[in-house]
Amino acid sequence: MVALLRSCENIEFMIGHFDQIYNEIVQVLKDKLPENLTYHNLAHTLYVLDKAMHIGRKEGVNEDDMYLLKIAALYHDSGFIVDPKNHEYHSCLLAKEYLEKYDITAEQLEKITGMIMSTKRLNHRKIILKLFWQTLTFIT
């Protein structure tokens, strides 16, 4: 019961800080993504966020999981800052680094990084977004 209450407290904290999380990673992407990226750029990240939210609503994702989905969408290609060939792995590392100040639990972070890793080797955007949701459902 205590773990469940702690999880709910963290979700409320995270929901209350989504704007900060969003602003922080958007600024990082603006400042650090290579300018020569024509696809995996900030516009792509915001497009994925929009589509993840749309699909999440259509699939009936609850509010708590929707915030995890949105965060995963924001971080999913952030690893291009470090290494384009292994960007999913580095996206997870960046998510862990930046999100630790928001007191996200290990379980929540596992869901976020699981969704990020689910994008590896997939090219079709709709499949990727659906896989975010499937990963979230599987871990829950």
Buried (B, 14 or more C-beta within 10 A) or exposed (E): EEEEEEBEEBBEEBEEBBEEBBEBBBEBBEEEBEEEBEEBBBEBBBEBBEBBBEBBEEBEBEEBBBBBBBBBBBBBBBBBBBEEEEBBBBBBBBBBEBBEEBEBBEBBBBBBBBBBBBBEEEEEBEEBBBBBBBBBEEBE
